[in-house]
Amino acid sequence: MKRTRPQTEKSYGIPEDENGLLAWEVVSSRMAQAKTYWVATVSPGEKPHAMPTWGVWLEETFYFGGGRDTRKAKNIARNPQVVIHSESGDDAIILEGQAVEVLDETLQIKIDDAYEAKYGMRHGTPVWRLAVKQVFAWEMKTYPQSATKWVNND
């Protein structure tokens, strides 16, 4: 992924140089350590829908789940574009991309093992992997210098 600066209002004071950009390890560490994440999906009426969820960060990938009858699952089935936000707004991690259902049984077991180690229970299915398109992150104590964006050009 290419690391750069987010484009926003000049009044936010985000520098144009690379001084203060966050390392990917910050994203990885915070995603692994967080307990709760916010998942935003798009409803059939094209309205945003956000819900807290649990998930695991495994091998630099975020996995999350939900029952097939949940609004989140129905929205993903119709439109897989999602935004995932870590639980902190001050030290934010925001991932944008596409939810892809995990169908590989071996990977599903690995995810369930990680889920059980983290939350004390197995998850079951469905579980989605986030195919990341872009990531935004910052630390409030060093904002705006820490405002960082990664773009996946794959």
Summary of the structure (lengths in Angstrom):
residues: 154
radius of gyration: 16.0
end to end distance: 8.4
largest distance: 49.1
contacts: 416
relative contact order: 0.23
helix: 25%
strand: 35%
